[in-house]
Amino acid sequence: MKVHKIELAQGNLIGSFTNEVSPIIKATSGDSIRFETLDAGWGMGSSNSERKNPSREGKR
């Protein structure tokens, strides 16, 4: 049994389910997958003042 971790990074964000993109992990039966999710505005943070948007990082 293996634990996979998917980092919250621009390269891991797709925004839809599609078979046009190659998988970033290969999980087998019994494996666990840990990941973080974005809010509805594609940002993250526990409050609005801490909110970050990975798709806009470095574009300021």
Helices and strands as residue ranges (DSSP letters): E 3-6, G 10-12, E 32-35, G 48-50, G 54-56
